Amino acid sequence: MAPERLGAGPPRWSFTRGGEKPRGVAWYGVRSFWGHSRHLAASAIATEDIDSRDWMTPDDPRELVQRIAAALGATKSASTLTECLGRDLWVDYVADTGDDVSVSRAVARLIFAEYVLPDPAQADQRIATPRGDILFFGGDTAYPVATAEEIKSRVVVPFNQVLIERPRDRLRVLLGIPGNHDWYDGLDGFARMFRRPGAHHASGTAAATRDARKTRFGQYADFARQFVIGGHVSKPRSLELEGYVRVQNASYFALHVAPSIGLIAADRQLKKIDSRQAHYFESWLNNHLGISPWVFLPDPVYAFGEPSPSGTGMLESLGLRLGSRPHLILSGDIHHYRREQEGPTLHVTAGGGGAFLHPAAFHPGRPADVEWPDIRQSRALLPSVPIRIALGRAGFLPHLLLAVVFAPSILLLGSRGARAGDLAALGATVLLFAISYGFLGGMRRNPRVLLLSTLAGLLTAPTPFIVFYASRPVFHAAGLASERWLVALVALTVAAFSGAFVFGAYIAALTLFGLERTQAFTALDHPGFKHFVRLRVRADGSAIDGWCLGLVDPLANDSKPVLVDQFTWRPLK
């Protein structure tokens, strides 16, 4: 295929959503709440004393080069991967993958194809870009928690369904680093997909092309049954991608890719880069002072154009000084595409592997050279957030919480009517909502959030009173005014949905004013603007060429790949 370069065009409003299960995770639904709970539990135990990385055996970078080269069919032994192969090395990078299964399948078709693209080495020429020798997953393999079952259902099965349609010409290599959602499962699912056979889980399992997962209730029932009888819940022994070989022993690694280029793949989750890992990279970098680092991080150094504490912390832990020599930093975690130059260093954020969308920064600290979707498209999508939340499309947890808070007021109004003391109760409810909204919007980092959260609290707290008295004429006209329980139930339901709309408007406003940038679009669960990056490491190590290929509306019948961006990074010679 020869994808067209992405044009500006007017903003898109209508997008196709998938109907096949498992669908995208509703961010304010019960399943997502389960994921947040796993996050809290994992964070509580992931201390310096209990860390899954402690019992890993990191790969010797020289051995890893030979292992990858052998898997790719190289017969020559050399110190770098391109020298072993005697040709260019092709790498496909994708991050934040497993959410809606239909979108995952569309992304797989995008990745496992060959393209004719502009040649950065020769103006006005085009080159054939083959499927990557290496498929690199940049973290957050599946949502909401990257368990073996979720990875199988949301990534492995849809990817394999596409892979078996294509003839296997040769073996390729699978590499990956974990993100926070992988760590929510203690890296168990991650290890079953990425760790080398024999190092953790045995191989030999056929590549899955069909999902026979239980319902959520069935999973809980199976867990309870095994708990009672002293058994254990069975999991997939390994998660195989058809035609790909697993080669890594740890969740982090380094290898000499080409002359002058060294690859560093780090794992900071859940909190930071641990001391063993820092020593591993420091030792390798000190022995390769002439290289320029090609760095894979689980989250970016600049998120939405602002310095990220976790990103800058990783640079410090790894001892990387971006101004001293060229670096190419590739990361996911933020679900959009963004490229920006910082002196000799090139930052590329590409978290468009299938998960829900994140917008462009409406008020960025530093401008991007390229971003997708852009600010115009992000602004066009933002107004749909409140109505989507109000209708429960993002889950019903806000409605349930609002109903719990509103129920006493509506029940009292139905039984005795309004009284003077209700004004004090209303003030307390305003304060409760203002503080709750403030913490949700990050007022500890940005006190300006408190102004908006107070306004949202003033709009939310009176909702049960307004709904109750507005509905009374309707019930009188229908002759149902004496049915107090019915009146209260209807009023409570309407108040919960109305309050959810205000809540949706609040988080949309946070995004609009640049006070918080993820929650509104996370709730939107948008299926569009998916992408991956195809990279060519030139055999002589003189440059890495990259092309970002995407799908604007992945599930539309007429969806075609587009060339979102193209770049070239040159190491220090």
N, C-alpha and C positions, 0 to 999 in steps of 0.2 A: 504493500500500500504506500501511497504518497500523500500523507496528511497535509491538509492546507494549513498555512500559518494562521493562527488565531487573529481575527480582525476585531476592531473595537465594537461596532454594532450596538444596537439598543439593548438595554437590560432585559433578561428573560424573566417572565413571571410564572409560567406554567411548566411543571416538570412531572415526569412519570415516576410513580412510586410502585414498589414491588408488592405482590400479594402472596408470595410463597413464604412458607415458614422454614426456618426462623426469620422473622422480620427484624427490622432495626429495633434496637433496644429503646423503649420509652424511658427517657431520662428521669422522669418523675413517676415511674412505675415501681411495682414491687420488685421486679427483677433487678432494676438498677439500684434500688435500696439494698438488696442483697449484696451487690457489688461494693457499695459504699461500706457496708458492714465488714466485708472481707478486707477492705482497705484498712479500716481501723484496727482490725485484729492483726493483720500483717505488719502494720506500722508498730504495733505494740511489742511484737516479738522480734522485729528486725533490728536488734541492737548489735553492739560489737561482740556480744557473747553468743548470739544466735543469728547466724548469717549464712544463707545457703552457699555463698561463694567460698566459705571457709573450707569446705570439703571438696572443692573442685581442684582439678589438676590443670593449670593453664598450659596451653600448648607452647612448646619450643617453636619460635617463629620460623626457624630453618626447617624443622620437620613439617610444619604446617604447609610451607611452600611446596615441599616435595609431595605431600599427601594430596594437595589440590591438583598439582601438575599431573600426578599419576591418574587421578580420577578423570581428568580432562584428556587423557590419552597421550600425554607428552612422554617422550623417551629420553630426552636430554636432561641431565642434572646440572643445575646452575643455582646461583644465589638468589635470583629474582624470578618471579612467576612468568613475566613476559619473555625472559631469556630461556626459561625451560620450554615454553611453548614455541618460541621462535616466530612470534606474530603478535598482533594487537590482542589485548584482553578486553572482553566485553562483559559489562556488569549491569544487571537490571536492579534498581533500587526501588523498594516499595515499603511504605510504613503505614501503621494504623489501619489494619486490613479488615478483620472479620466482624462485620455488623450484619446488615441485611444480606441474606444469602443470594438474592437475585443480583444485587449490585456487585457482590464478590465475584460472581460468575462473569459479569460484564468486564470487571477489572482484569480477571484472568485472561479473557480473550484479548484485551488490550495489551497485556504484557507478553503473552506467548505468540506474538506475531512479528513478522519482519517488515521493516519500513525502508522506503527510499527517502532520504533526508538531505538537506543542504550540507555540503562538505565544508567544514570550517577551515580546512587546510587549503582549499582551492575555491576561490570566489566563482560564483555562477555554475558550480558543479554540484552534482548530487551523488551520494554513495548509498549502497545497500547496507543497512544496519541489522545484523542478525540478532536472534534471541540471545540473551546474555549467557556466557559461559558460567557465570555465577548469578544466582538469584539471592539478593540480600534483603532480609526483612529488618526494618529499622526500629522495631519495637511496637508494643501494644498489638500483639498478634490477633487477639479477639476480645470482644466486649460482651458483657460488662466485666467479667473475670475470665482470664485466659486459661480456663481449665482444659483438660484434655478433650472433654466432650464439646465444649464451645469451639475450640480450635478445629476439631474434626468437622463439626456441623457447618461452621461459618467460613472456614478457609479451605481445609484439606479436601472435603467432598466437592465443592464447586470448582476448585482449581483442577482437581483430577478429572472431573467431567469434561473440562476443556482439553486437558493434556492428552487424554486417550483418543480424542478426535484427530490428533496430530501424530504422524508417524514418528517413532523414536529413532532419530538419526544417530545419537550418541548420548553418553551420560553427561550431566552437568552437576554443578556443586551448589549446595544450599548452605547459606550462612545467615546468622542473625544475632541481634542483641536484644535484650528484654527492655520493655518499658514498664511503667507503673502497673498497668493492668496485667502484665505477665507476672509481676511480683505479688499481686493479690492472691495468687495461687501458690506462692512459695516457689515458683519456677518449675513446678511439676509438669504442667502442660508444655511449657517452653522446652524443657529437657526432652520430652518424648518426641518433639518435632525436630529439634536442632542438634542435640548432642550425639556424638559419634556412637554407632552401635558397639556394644561391649563396654562402653565407658559408663553407661547409666542404665539404659534399657536395651534389651536385645532387639535385633532387627529380624527380618524374615516375615513381617506382616505385609500382606498384599495391600497395594494402594487403594484406599477406600473411595468408591464412587457413588455410594448410596448412604443416606443418613437414616439410621434406625434408632435415633435418640428417643428416650422416654420423654413424656411431658414433665413439666416442673413438679407436679404433684407425684408423678411416678418416681422421679428421682428421690424426692423426700421420703416416699414410702419405702423405697429400696434401702435408703440409708437407715431408716428406723428399724427395718427388719433385720439388717445385718448387724446393727448395734445390739439388738436384743439377743441374737444367737451367737454373738461374738465373732462374726465374720467380717468381711470387708467388701466394699463396693468395687466391682470390677471396672477397670479403665482400659482404654486402648493401649496395648503394649507399646506400640510406637505409631507415630503419625507420619506416614510416608507420602511424599509427593512423587508422582510417577516420573521416572527418568532423572531424579535428583539424588545426589549422594551427600550424606551428612558427614562432616569431617572434624568438627570442633569438639573439644572436651569441656570447655568452660564458657561462661556467658560473656567473656571478653577475650580479645586476642590481638596479636600484632603480626604483621608479615611484610616482607620486602616485596612489593608488587612489581616495581620496575626500577631501572637505574634512576636515582634521585627521588624516588617516590616510596614512602613507607606508609602502610595502612595501620591505623590505630582504631580499634572498635572497643568502646568503653561501656561499662555498666555502672551507673551511679545509684540505681534503685535499691532500697526505697529512699534512702536518705542521702548517701554520698558515695564517692569512690573510696573503697576500703583501702587500708594500708598495704595489704598484700598486692592488690591490683596496681596501686600507685608505684610500688617498688618494681613490679614487673615491667611497666611501661618506662619508668625512669631508667632502668638498667638497659633496656633495649635502645632507647633514644640516645643514651650516652655512648653506645657502641656504633651508632649510625648518625654521627653529627652532620654529615653532608646531605642528608635527605630533607625533603620538604614533606611535612606530614599531611596525609589525607585522612581526616578524622571523622569517624561515625559516632555521633552522640545520640542518646535516647531523647533528649530535648534540646532546643536550640539555644545558642548564646544570646540571640536577640529574638524575643517573642513579641510579635506585633510591633516591631521597630523599637522596643524598649529592652535594655539590658536585663537578662534573666538571672536572678540570683543563683539558680541551680546551674545554668550554663556557664556563667563566669566562675562559679565555684569549681566546676569540672576542669576548666582551663588551668586554674591555680593548682588543683590537685595533680594534674598531669604535667605541670611545669611547662606549659606551652605559652610562648610569648608571641602573639600574633604579629607584632610589628617587626620582629627580627628577621623573618623569612616568610615566604608564601605558605599559606595553609589553605586547604580546601576542606570546609566543614559542612558535612551533610547530616541532616537531622529530620526527625518527624515530630510527633506529639501534637503540634499545632496543625489542624486539618485544612490547610490551604497551601498554595505554592507561593514562595517568596524568595527572591534572590537579591542580595545586596553586597556591595563591595566595601571592605574596610581596609584601606591601605593595600598591602599585597595579599590580603586574605579574602577569599570568596566564601560567603555564607549562603547555603541553599537549604531552605526548609521545604520539605515535600511530604506532607502527611495526608496525601489524598488517596490512600489505598483502598478505600471502601467505607470508612467510618463517616459519621455525621460531619457536616461542614462547619468550619469556623470562618468568620468573615475577614475581610481586609480591615486593618486598623483605621478607624475613622479619624483618629487624632494621633498619628504615629510620632514617636520621638525622632525617628530618622526615616527618610523616604526610602522606598524600595526601588531598585532598578526595574524589577518585574514583579507583579503580584497577580494571583488568580484565585478566586474572583477579585475584581477590582472594587474600589469604593462605590462606584455607581451601582454595580450589581448587588453588592451587599446592602446598600440602602434600599434597593427595590425589594429585597426579601424580608427586611426587618419588620414591616408593618403586619405581616402575617403571624408573628409570634404570639401576640395576646389572644387572638381568636383560636389559634391551635391549642394553646394551653387551656383556655376556657372550655373547649369542647372535649378535653380529656385525651387529645391525640398524643400528648407527651406523658400520659399517665395520670392517675387520679389521686396521688398522694397529696397535692396541694388542696384538692377539694375535701379530702377526708380531714386534713388538719384544720382547715377553715370551718368545717362542719362541727368539729369538736369544740372550737373556740366560740362559734356562734350559737351553739345549741342552748346553753343556759339562758342567754338573752331572749331568744325567740320563745322558749318555753315559758319564761316568766312573763313576757309580753302577752302570750296567749292566755295565761291563767289569771293575771291580775291587771294587765294594762300597764301603761307607763307611770313611773313615779319619779319624784325629785331625785332620789338616790341613784337613779339610772345614769344621770349625768356624770357622776363620779366614776361609775363603772365604765362608762364610755371613754372617759379620759385615760383610765388605766389601760383599756384595750388599745387605744391609740398609741400609748407609750410602749406596750408590748409589741405591737406590729412594727413601730418605728425602729426599735432596737433589733428585733429579729431580722427585718429587712436590711438594717445597717450591717449586721454581721454577715449576712448573705452576700452583700455587695462589697465586702472588704473594707469597712470603715476604719479598721485598725491600720491599714496601709494608706488609706486615702480618706481623711476626715470629711471631705466634700460630699461623700456618699450620704452622710447623715441628713443633709438638706433634702435630698431626693427621697430617702427612706421615710423621713417625717411626713412629707407630702403623701407618699403612698400609704402610710399609716392612717392619715386623716381621711383618705378616700376609702380605705378598707374597713376600718372599725365601725362606721355608721351603717354599713351595708345591711345587717339584719334588721335594724330599725326602719330603714327606708323601704326594704322589700316587704316587711310585715305590714306597714301602714298603707303602702301602695297596693297591696293585694287585697286588703279588706273590702273595698268597693266591689271588686270582682267576685269575691265569695258571697257578699250580700246579694248581688244581682243574680247569682246562681242558686241562691237559697241554701248555701252551705256554711253560713257564718257560725252556726251552732256546732259544727264539727271541728272542735278546737284542735284535735290531734291531726286531722287532715290539713287544716290551715297551717299548723306549725310545721308539718312535714314538707309541704309544698314551699313554704316560705324559707325553710332551712335549705332546701335543695337549690332554689333560685339564688339565695344569698351565697351559697358555696360556689356556684358557677360564676356569679357576678364578681365575687372576691377573687376567684382564679383569674378572671380577665384583668382585674387591677394588678394582680401579681405579675401576669405576663407583660402588661404595659410597663411595669416598674423595671423588670430585667431588660426589656427592650430599650428603655430610656438609659439604663446604665451603659449599654453598648453604644447608643447614639452619642452620648456625651463623653465616651472614652473612659468611663470610670471602671468598667469591668467588660471583658471582651469575649467570654466564652459561653456563659450560661444561656443567653437568649438563643443563639444558633444551635447549641447543644439540644435544647428543648425542641427546636424546629426540626431536628432530625432530617436534614435536607439531603437528598440522594445525589445531587449534582456536583459537577466540577471535580471528578475523580481523575487521578493521574499517577504516573510513575516516571522515573528518570532512567533513561538508557545512557550508559557511559562507555566511552572507548578510551582505554589506557593505551597510548601509542607505544609500540614495541620498544622504541629507543628511550622511553621515559621523558620525552620532550614536552608532553602535554596530556591533559585529560580533557576530552570533548564530552559535552553533555547535552542531551535533548530531553525536554520535558514533554511527554505525550499525554493527552488527556481526552476525556469525554465530557462534554458539557451536560448532556442529559443521558446518562448511561443506559436507561431502560426504554428510551424512545425507539420506535421502530426504525426511524431514519438516522439514528445516532451514528456518527462517524468520528474517527480519531482526528484530533487537531494538534498541531504543533504549537504548544504554549510558549516555549522558550528554547533558546539555544545558547550555549556558553562554552568557552575554552579557558581552562586554568593551566598556567605554566609554572612548574616548580623552579626552584633556584638551581641554576646550572653550576 
